[in-house]
Amino acid sequence: MEYVRIGNSGLKLTQITFGSALTIGTENLAQSFSDELISKAWELGIRSFDTSNNYGFGEAERLVAKSLKHYPRDEYVISTKGSWQIGESPYHKGLSRKHIFWAAEESLKRMELDYVDLYYAHRYYDDVSMEEIVRTFNYLINKGLIRYWATSEWPVHALEKCHEVCDRLGLEKPVLEQSFYSYAVQKVSTNGVKDFCMKHGVGMLGFGVLAQGLLTGKYKDGIPEDSRIAKSEKINYSKTADIYNQNRETITLFLKICEKYGVKPVAAALGWSIRNRIYPVLGASRPKQLEESILALESDIPEGFWKELGETSHI
């Protein structure tokens, strides 16, 4: 597993980050399930692990961190997130100093850690001044509770303002942006986010790189009503259905090009993201599924395939 430098920072992550959304602590609450997935990820060379305080209302954090207790703390990167609403009180969401301090401290308690390597402003809220946001995350760095800070799904105007304020105050900027990204959904390539990040040395991670399974070829004829994704009470089936319906032609074309060149769709979807320097956050519901996805990256894919895929991309 290769390591990649994140933007202009000194932080390096494995080119695949293991993500816990929708599975650990959400679909499955068993510690043994988390242990099996983390063990397989480690065996495959993954050393970057992503979670959030709103994945299973903190259960994902607890389970993932406990699974990682089996491994040396200095040999992996663990990230979590704050700002998403996790309670009824107005103090239980947002980017205010009050909420972020509380959210970060609660995450560390659940994870039984002194610090996390990476802490995200999970979404952008415009009811807090950018100066307060920037100072809040820098305070967490200065206190040793986090090593770096990052953003997720922030609009380009907020990223621009954030960098402007950091430059003016001489404070640490977010080192990466994590966005919803795949061959099927490339909004960051058209809304200015990717261009901004590449220009200003901000690393990028992408979640949803398999478009919730739609780019694997499993759902060529639509999403079966009896499938795991349709039957799950935890997964937003309507969102997956919307992705399919809104991007049906793109997904169909992608799978046809894969078939033409004999390329595994999983390898193509992950490889596409990596080639565009948006490194995948990849989850799995079974260790075998994770192994198959990672081993697919070793496939020898001809340049002609990437050329045709790029020419037919809607970016």
C-alpha positions as CSV (number, residue, x, y, z in Angstrom):
1,M,0.0,0.0,0.0
2,E,1.5,3.3,-1.1
3,Y,1.6,6.4,1.1
4,V,0.7,9.8,-0.2
5,R,1.5,13.3,1.1
6,I,-1.6,15.3,1.9
7,G,-1.3,18.6,0.1
8,N,1.5,20.9,1.4
9,S,1.4,19.4,4.9
10,G,3.8,16.9,6.3
11,L,1.1,14.4,6.9
12,K,1.1,11.2,4.9
13,L,-1.8,8.7,4.5
14,T,-2.1,5.4,2.8
15,Q,-3.7,6.0,-0.6
16,I,-6.8,4.1,0.7
17,T,-8.3,5.2,4.0
18,F,-10.6,2.8,5.7
19,G,-14.0,4.4,6.4
20,S,-16.6,3.3,9.0
21,A,-19.7,5.1,7.8
22,L,-22.8,3.0,7.3
23,T,-21.2,-0.2,8.6
24,I,-19.2,-0.2,11.9
25,G,-21.4,1.2,14.7
26,T,-24.3,1.7,12.3
27,E,-25.2,-1.5,10.5
28,N,-23.4,-3.7,13.0
29,L,-22.7,-2.9,16.6
30,A,-20.5,-5.9,17.4
31,Q,-16.9,-5.3,18.5
32,S,-15.9,-8.6,16.7
33,F,-17.2,-7.2,13.4
34,S,-15.1,-4.1,13.8
35,D,-12.1,-6.2,14.9
36,E,-12.4,-8.4,11.8
37,L,-12.6,-5.4,9.4
38,I,-9.8,-3.4,11.0
39,S,-7.6,-6.6,11.1
40,K,-8.1,-7.1,7.4
41,A,-7.5,-3.5,6.6
42,W,-4.2,-3.6,8.5
43,E,-3.2,-6.9,6.8
44,L,-3.8,-5.1,3.5
45,G,-1.5,-2.3,4.4
46,I,-4.1,0.4,5.3
47,R,-2.9,2.7,8.0
48,S,-5.4,5.5,7.8
49,F,-8.8,5.1,9.5
50,D,-11.8,7.5,9.3
51,T,-14.7,7.8,11.6
52,S,-17.1,10.5,13.0
53,N,-19.0,11.3,16.1
54,N,-22.3,11.0,14.2
55,Y,-21.7,7.5,12.8
56,G,-24.0,5.5,15.1
57,F,-24.0,8.5,17.5
58,G,-20.4,7.8,18.6
59,E,-20.5,4.0,18.4
60,A,-18.3,3.9,15.3
61,E,-15.6,6.0,17.1
62,R,-15.7,3.7,20.1
63,L,-15.6,0.4,18.1
64,V,-12.9,1.5,15.6
65,A,-10.6,3.0,18.3
66,K,-10.9,-0.2,20.4
67,S,-10.1,-2.3,17.4
68,L,-7.0,-0.2,16.8
69,K,-5.7,-0.8,20.4
70,H,-4.2,-4.0,19.0
71,Y,-1.7,-1.9,16.9
72,P,1.1,0.6,17.7
73,R,-0.4,4.1,18.1
74,D,2.5,5.7,16.2
75,E,1.9,3.5,13.1
76,Y,-1.5,4.7,12.0
77,V,-3.6,7.8,11.5
78,I,-7.0,8.1,12.9
79,S,-9.5,10.9,12.1
80,T,-12.9,11.9,13.4
81,K,-15.3,14.7,12.9
82,G,-17.4,17.3,14.7
83,S,-20.1,19.9,13.8
84,W,-22.9,17.5,12.6
85,Q,-26.0,17.6,14.8
86,I,-25.9,14.8,17.4
87,G,-28.6,16.0,19.8
88,E,-31.7,18.1,20.2
89,S,-30.0,21.0,21.9
90,P,-28.7,23.9,19.7
91,Y,-25.4,23.3,21.5
92,H,-25.2,19.9,19.9
93,K,-24.2,21.0,16.4
94,G,-22.4,23.6,14.5
95,L,-18.9,25.2,14.5
96,S,-19.2,27.4,17.6
97,R,-16.3,27.2,20.0
98,K,-18.6,25.8,22.7
99,H,-19.8,22.9,20.5
100,I,-16.5,22.0,18.9
101,F,-14.6,21.9,22.2
102,W,-17.3,19.7,23.7
103,A,-17.5,17.5,20.6
104,A,-13.8,16.9,20.4
105,E,-13.5,16.2,24.1
106,E,-16.4,13.7,24.0
107,S,-14.9,12.0,21.0
108,L,-11.5,11.5,22.7
109,K,-13.3,10.1,25.8
110,R,-15.2,7.6,23.7
111,M,-12.1,6.6,21.8
112,E,-9.9,6.5,24.9
113,L,-7.3,8.5,23.1
114,D,-5.2,11.5,24.1
115,Y,-5.3,12.9,20.6
116,V,-6.5,12.2,17.1
117,D,-4.3,12.8,14.1
118,L,-6.9,14.6,12.0
119,Y,-10.1,16.4,13.1
120,Y,-12.7,17.6,10.6
121,A,-15.2,20.4,10.6
122,H,-17.7,18.0,9.2
123,R,-19.9,20.5,7.5
124,Y,-19.8,24.3,7.1
125,Y,-22.2,26.6,9.0
126,D,-22.3,30.3,8.2
127,D,-23.8,31.3,11.6
128,V,-20.3,31.4,13.1
129,S,-17.6,33.8,12.1
130,M,-14.7,32.3,10.2
131,E,-12.3,33.8,12.7
132,E,-14.0,31.9,15.5
133,I,-13.9,28.6,13.5
134,V,-10.2,29.0,12.6
135,R,-9.2,29.9,16.1
136,T,-11.2,27.1,17.6
137,F,-9.5,24.4,15.5
138,N,-6.1,26.0,16.1
139,Y,-6.7,25.9,19.8
140,L,-7.2,22.2,19.6
141,I,-3.9,21.8,17.8
142,N,-2.1,24.0,20.3
143,K,-3.6,21.9,23.2
144,G,-2.3,18.7,21.6
145,L,-5.8,17.3,21.2
146,I,-5.5,17.1,17.4
147,R,-2.5,17.1,15.1
148,Y,-4.1,18.6,12.0
149,W,-7.6,19.9,11.1
150,A,-9.6,19.4,7.9
151,T,-12.9,20.1,6.3
152,S,-15.6,18.0,4.7
153,E,-18.1,19.1,2.1
154,W,-17.3,22.7,2.4
155,P,-18.3,25.1,-0.4
156,V,-15.5,26.8,-2.3
157,H,-16.4,30.3,-0.9
158,A,-15.9,29.0,2.6
159,L,-12.6,27.4,1.8
160,E,-11.5,30.7,0.2
161,K,-12.6,32.7,3.3
162,C,-10.9,30.2,5.6
163,H,-7.5,30.5,3.9
164,E,-7.8,34.3,3.8
165,V,-8.4,34.4,7.6
166,C,-5.7,31.9,8.3
167,D,-3.2,34.0,6.3
168,R,-4.3,37.2,8.0
169,L,-4.0,35.7,11.5
170,G,-1.0,33.5,10.8
171,L,-2.8,30.3,11.9
172,E,-2.8,26.7,10.7
173,K,-5.0,26.0,7.6
174,P,-7.0,22.9,7.1
175,V,-4.8,20.3,5.4
176,L,-7.4,18.5,3.4
177,E,-11.0,18.5,2.2
178,Q,-13.1,15.3,2.2
179,S,-15.8,15.4,-0.4
180,F,-18.4,13.2,-2.0
181,Y,-16.7,12.0,-5.2
182,S,-16.8,9.3,-7.8
183,Y,-16.7,8.8,-11.5
184,A,-20.5,9.1,-11.4
185,V,-20.7,12.2,-9.2
186,Q,-18.0,14.8,-9.8
187,K,-19.5,18.0,-8.5
188,V,-16.1,19.0,-6.9
189,S,-14.7,19.2,-10.4
190,T,-17.3,21.7,-11.5
191,N,-18.0,23.8,-8.4
192,G,-14.5,25.0,-7.9
193,V,-13.6,22.9,-4.8
194,K,-11.1,20.6,-6.6
195,D,-9.4,23.5,-8.4
196,F,-9.1,25.5,-5.2
197,C,-7.6,22.6,-3.3
198,M,-5.1,21.7,-6.1
199,K,-4.0,25.3,-6.4
200,H,-3.6,26.0,-2.7
201,G,-2.0,22.7,-1.6
202,V,-5.0,21.2,0.1
203,G,-5.2,17.5,0.0
204,M,-8.4,15.7,-1.0
205,L,-10.1,12.5,0.1
206,G,-13.2,11.2,-1.5
207,F,-16.1,9.3,0.1
208,G,-18.6,7.4,-2.0
209,V,-16.0,6.5,-4.7
210,L,-18.0,3.4,-5.6
211,A,-21.2,5.5,-5.6
212,Q,-22.6,3.2,-2.8
213,G,-21.9,0.1,-4.9
214,L,-23.4,1.5,-8.2
215,L,-20.0,1.5,-9.9
216,T,-19.2,-2.1,-8.9
217,G,-21.5,-3.5,-11.5
218,K,-23.7,-5.2,-8.9
219,Y,-26.7,-3.1,-9.7
220,K,-26.7,-3.0,-13.5
221,D,-30.4,-3.5,-13.6
222,G,-31.2,-1.2,-10.8
223,I,-31.2,-1.7,-7.0
224,P,-33.1,-4.9,-6.1
225,E,-35.7,-4.4,-3.4
226,D,-34.4,-7.3,-1.5
227,S,-30.7,-6.1,-1.5
228,R,-28.9,-5.1,1.7
229,I,-28.8,-1.5,0.7
230,A,-32.5,-1.4,0.0
231,K,-33.5,-3.3,3.1
232,S,-31.2,-1.6,5.6
233,E,-32.8,0.8,8.1
234,K,-29.5,2.6,8.4
235,I,-28.6,3.3,4.8
236,N,-30.4,6.1,3.0
237,Y,-31.8,4.0,0.2
238,S,-33.5,7.0,-1.5
239,K,-30.1,8.7,-1.7
240,T,-28.6,5.7,-3.5
241,A,-31.6,5.5,-5.8
242,D,-31.3,9.2,-6.6
243,I,-27.6,8.8,-7.5
244,Y,-28.5,5.9,-9.8
245,N,-31.5,7.7,-11.4
246,Q,-29.6,11.1,-11.8
247,N,-26.5,9.5,-13.2
248,R,-27.8,6.4,-15.0
249,E,-26.2,7.2,-18.4
250,T,-22.8,7.9,-16.7
251,I,-22.9,4.7,-14.7
252,T,-23.9,2.6,-17.7
253,L,-21.2,4.1,-19.9
254,F,-18.6,3.5,-17.1
255,L,-19.5,-0.2,-16.9
256,K,-19.5,-0.6,-20.7
257,I,-16.0,0.8,-21.0
258,C,-14.9,-1.5,-18.2
259,E,-16.4,-4.5,-20.0
260,K,-14.8,-3.4,-23.3
261,Y,-11.3,-3.5,-21.8
262,G,-11.8,-6.3,-19.4
263,V,-11.2,-4.1,-16.4
264,K,-12.8,-4.8,-13.0
265,P,-15.2,-2.0,-12.2
266,V,-14.0,-1.7,-8.6
267,A,-10.4,-1.3,-9.8
268,A,-11.5,1.4,-12.3
269,A,-13.6,3.3,-9.8
270,L,-10.8,3.4,-7.2
271,G,-8.1,4.0,-9.7
272,W,-10.0,6.9,-11.3
273,S,-10.2,8.6,-7.9
274,I,-6.5,8.0,-7.2
275,R,-5.4,9.3,-10.6
276,N,-7.4,12.5,-9.9
277,R,-5.5,12.9,-6.6
278,I,-8.7,12.4,-4.6
279,Y,-7.8,9.5,-2.4
280,P,-10.6,7.1,-1.5
281,V,-12.2,6.5,1.8
282,L,-13.4,3.0,1.4
283,G,-15.7,1.0,3.7
284,A,-16.8,-2.6,3.5
285,S,-19.5,-4.9,5.0
286,R,-17.2,-7.9,5.0
287,P,-13.5,-8.5,5.2
288,K,-13.6,-10.4,1.9
289,Q,-15.2,-7.5,0.2
290,L,-12.5,-5.1,1.5
291,E,-9.8,-7.5,0.3
292,E,-11.3,-7.9,-3.1
293,S,-11.4,-4.1,-3.5
294,I,-7.8,-3.6,-2.5
295,L,-6.4,-6.5,-4.5
296,A,-8.3,-5.1,-7.5
297,L,-6.0,-2.1,-7.4
298,E,-3.1,-4.4,-8.4
299,S,-4.8,-5.0,-11.8
300,D,-2.8,-4.0,-14.9
301,I,-5.0,-1.4,-16.5
302,P,-4.0,-0.2,-20.0
303,E,-3.6,3.5,-20.6
304,G,-6.1,3.3,-23.4
305,F,-8.8,2.5,-20.9
306,W,-8.0,5.6,-18.8
307,K,-7.8,7.7,-22.0
308,E,-11.3,6.6,-23.1
309,L,-12.7,7.0,-19.6
310,G,-11.3,10.5,-19.4
311,E,-12.7,11.5,-22.8
312,T,-16.2,10.3,-21.9
313,S,-16.1,11.8,-18.4
314,H,-18.6,14.6,-17.9
315,I,-16.0,16.9,-16.3
